[in-house]
Amino acid sequence: MTPLQQRWFAQLREHRAIAVIRATDWQLGIKMAETAINGGLKLIEITWNSDQAGHIIATLREKFPQAIIGTGTILTPTDLKEAIACGATFAFSPHSDRELIQIAHHQDIPMVLGALTPSEIYQAWHWGSDGVKVFPIKSVGGASFIRCLQAPLPQIPLIPTGGVSLTNGPALIEAGAIAVGLSSDLFPPAMLAKQEWPELSQRLQQHHPSQW
């Protein structure tokens, strides 16, 4: 295990959840991230297909130095280079591309590739992925799938994403996941539409991943 992985895995074990922010408006994206941080989440992923994702990342890095701001939905080497230039300190992709690992590690930044089947998961890890994003977890049985992977692949830190909620997150951790990616469940549509920011932060505090 590299020093980079040691640091990254320690952060994942400590915080247990990554807030995945996907915003069609950059101002809304900043507010969503701020709400997640106020709710106690420290790992914040801004998906690169968000509106002005680079601006959101740079703003959050300046405004919330205590948070760990990264990016996700990285599809190409160009995406990754631009995100790193904007201040992303970790990156996730929904697929596996070995070149992304090489670029991220050259900048001493964790890169988590996406995979689903045991073969894909092992290949991503073999390439040097800093843990593997198991996506979309809701389509393959959730916690039971993670549990089944533990026997043959116990050495690979798994980060299930896609359909993870504050309700089923604890079961995924118990099944062996090092952390989870929380996306749409962080912001129920009705509450988001009304911009109930204090209530959303309070909801996170009441179900904080540190309690899992």
C-alpha positions as CSV (number, residue, x, y, z in Angstrom):
1,M,0.0,0.0,0.0
2,T,1.3,3.4,-1.0
3,P,1.5,6.4,1.4
4,L,-1.2,8.0,-0.8
5,Q,-3.5,5.1,-0.3
6,Q,-2.8,5.0,3.5
7,R,-3.9,8.6,3.8
8,W,-6.9,8.2,1.6
9,F,-8.2,5.0,3.2
10,A,-7.8,6.5,6.6
11,Q,-10.0,9.4,5.5
12,L,-12.6,7.0,4.1
13,R,-12.7,5.0,7.3
14,E,-13.0,8.1,9.4
15,H,-15.8,9.8,7.4
16,R,-17.5,6.7,6.0
17,A,-19.5,8.7,3.3
18,I,-18.8,10.9,0.3
19,A,-21.4,13.6,-0.5
20,V,-21.9,13.4,-4.2
21,I,-23.1,16.8,-5.5
22,R,-24.6,16.9,-9.0
23,A,-25.9,20.4,-9.8
24,T,-27.4,22.0,-12.9
25,D,-26.7,25.4,-11.5
26,W,-23.4,26.3,-9.9
27,Q,-24.9,28.5,-7.2
28,L,-27.2,25.6,-6.2
29,G,-24.2,23.3,-6.2
30,I,-22.3,25.5,-3.7
31,K,-25.4,25.7,-1.5
32,M,-25.9,21.9,-1.6
33,A,-22.2,21.3,-0.7
34,E,-22.4,23.9,2.1
35,T,-25.5,22.1,3.5
36,A,-23.7,18.7,3.4
37,I,-20.7,20.2,5.2
38,N,-23.0,21.9,7.8
39,G,-24.6,18.5,8.3
40,G,-21.2,17.0,9.2
41,L,-20.0,15.5,6.0
42,K,-16.3,16.3,5.1
43,L,-15.8,14.4,1.9
44,I,-17.4,16.4,-0.9
45,E,-17.5,15.2,-4.5
46,I,-18.5,17.7,-7.2
47,T,-19.4,15.7,-10.3
48,W,-17.6,17.1,-13.3
49,N,-20.8,17.3,-15.4
50,S,-22.2,19.8,-12.9
51,D,-22.7,23.4,-14.1
52,Q,-19.3,25.1,-13.8
53,A,-17.9,22.3,-11.7
54,G,-14.4,23.8,-11.7
55,H,-15.7,27.0,-10.2
56,I,-17.7,25.1,-7.6
57,I,-14.6,23.2,-6.5
58,A,-12.4,26.3,-6.4
59,T,-15.0,28.2,-4.4
60,L,-15.5,25.3,-1.9
61,R,-11.7,24.9,-1.4
62,E,-11.4,28.5,-0.4
63,K,-14.6,28.7,1.6
64,F,-14.3,25.4,3.5
65,P,-10.7,24.6,4.1
66,Q,-11.6,22.0,6.7
67,A,-13.5,19.9,4.0
68,I,-12.0,17.5,1.5
69,I,-13.1,18.6,-1.9
70,G,-12.9,16.3,-4.9
71,T,-14.6,15.5,-8.2
72,G,-16.5,12.7,-9.8
73,T,-18.0,11.5,-13.1
74,I,-14.6,12.0,-14.6
75,L,-14.7,10.4,-18.1
76,T,-11.5,11.5,-19.9
77,P,-7.9,12.5,-19.1
78,T,-8.8,16.0,-20.1
79,D,-11.6,16.1,-17.5
80,L,-9.2,14.9,-14.8
81,K,-6.5,17.4,-15.6
82,E,-8.9,20.3,-15.6
83,A,-10.5,19.2,-12.3
84,I,-7.1,18.9,-10.6
85,A,-6.1,22.3,-11.9
86,C,-9.3,23.7,-10.3
87,G,-8.3,22.2,-6.9
88,A,-9.9,18.7,-6.8
89,T,-8.0,16.6,-4.2
90,F,-9.5,13.3,-5.1
91,A,-11.4,11.9,-8.2
92,F,-13.9,9.2,-9.0
93,S,-14.9,7.8,-12.4
94,P,-17.9,5.6,-13.3
95,H,-15.7,3.4,-15.4
96,S,-12.2,2.1,-15.5
97,D,-9.4,3.8,-17.5
98,R,-5.8,3.1,-16.6
99,E,-4.6,6.5,-17.8
100,L,-6.7,8.3,-15.2
101,I,-4.7,6.6,-12.5
102,Q,-1.4,7.6,-14.0
103,I,-2.5,11.2,-14.3
104,A,-3.9,11.4,-10.7
105,H,-1.0,9.7,-9.1
106,H,1.5,12.0,-10.9
107,Q,-0.3,14.8,-8.9
108,D,-0.4,12.7,-5.7
109,I,-4.2,12.5,-5.8
110,P,-6.4,9.5,-5.1
111,M,-8.2,8.1,-8.2
112,V,-11.1,5.7,-7.7
113,L,-12.2,3.8,-10.8
114,G,-15.7,2.5,-11.2
115,A,-16.5,-1.2,-11.8
116,L,-19.2,-3.7,-11.1
117,T,-18.3,-7.3,-11.8
118,P,-15.6,-9.2,-9.8
119,S,-13.4,-9.2,-12.9
120,E,-13.8,-5.5,-13.4
121,I,-13.2,-4.7,-9.7
122,Y,-10.0,-6.8,-9.6
123,Q,-8.7,-5.3,-12.8
124,A,-9.2,-1.7,-11.5
125,W,-7.4,-2.6,-8.3
126,H,-4.6,-4.3,-10.2
127,W,-4.1,-1.2,-12.2
128,G,-3.7,0.8,-9.0
129,S,-7.1,2.3,-8.4
130,D,-7.3,3.7,-4.9
131,G,-10.2,1.5,-3.9
132,V,-13.0,0.7,-6.3
133,K,-16.3,2.4,-6.8
134,V,-18.9,-0.3,-7.1
135,F,-21.6,1.2,-9.3
136,P,-24.5,1.1,-9.6
137,I,-24.9,-1.0,-6.3
138,K,-28.7,-0.8,-6.2
139,S,-28.9,-2.8,-9.4
140,V,-26.9,-5.8,-8.1
141,G,-28.4,-6.5,-4.6
142,G,-26.9,-3.8,-2.4
143,A,-25.3,-5.0,0.8
144,S,-25.6,-8.7,-0.2
145,F,-23.4,-8.1,-3.2
146,I,-20.7,-6.3,-1.2
147,R,-20.8,-9.2,1.3
148,C,-20.4,-11.8,-1.4
149,L,-17.3,-10.0,-2.7
150,Q,-15.5,-10.1,0.7
151,A,-14.5,-13.7,0.5
152,P,-12.7,-13.7,-2.8
153,L,-11.6,-10.0,-2.7
154,P,-11.1,-9.0,0.9
155,Q,-8.0,-6.8,0.1
156,I,-9.9,-4.4,-2.1
157,P,-11.5,-1.4,-0.4
158,L,-15.0,-1.0,-2.0
159,I,-17.0,2.2,-2.2
160,P,-20.6,1.3,-3.3
161,T,-22.5,4.2,-5.0
162,G,-25.7,4.5,-6.9
163,G,-28.9,4.0,-4.8
164,V,-27.1,4.4,-1.5
165,S,-29.2,6.1,1.2
166,L,-28.9,7.2,4.8
167,T,-31.1,4.2,5.6
168,N,-29.2,1.4,3.7
169,G,-25.7,3.0,4.2
170,P,-25.1,1.3,7.5
171,A,-25.8,-2.2,6.0
172,L,-23.3,-1.6,3.3
173,I,-20.6,-0.6,5.8
174,E,-21.5,-3.7,7.9
175,A,-21.2,-5.8,4.8
176,G,-17.6,-4.7,4.3
177,A,-17.6,-1.4,2.3
178,I,-14.9,1.0,3.5
179,A,-17.2,4.0,2.6
180,V,-20.2,4.8,0.5
181,G,-21.2,7.5,-2.0
182,L,-24.4,9.4,-1.0
183,S,-26.1,11.3,-3.8
184,S,-29.8,11.9,-4.4
185,D,-30.8,10.8,-0.9
186,L,-28.9,13.7,0.6
187,F,-31.4,16.0,-1.0
188,P,-35.0,14.7,-1.2
189,P,-36.6,16.5,-4.1
190,A,-39.4,18.1,-2.1
191,M,-37.0,19.5,0.5
192,L,-34.6,20.6,-2.2
193,A,-37.4,22.3,-4.2
194,K,-38.3,24.3,-1.1
195,Q,-34.6,25.0,-0.3
196,E,-35.0,23.7,3.3
197,W,-31.3,24.0,4.0
198,P,-31.3,24.0,7.8
199,E,-33.7,21.0,7.8
200,L,-31.5,19.2,5.3
201,S,-28.4,19.7,7.4
202,Q,-30.3,18.6,10.6
203,R,-31.4,15.5,8.8
204,L,-27.8,14.6,8.0
205,Q,-26.7,15.3,11.6
206,Q,-29.4,12.9,12.9
207,H,-28.3,10.1,10.6
208,H,-24.6,10.9,10.4
209,P,-22.4,8.2,8.9
210,S,-20.0,8.4,11.9
211,Q,-22.8,6.6,13.8
212,W,-22.8,3.7,11.4
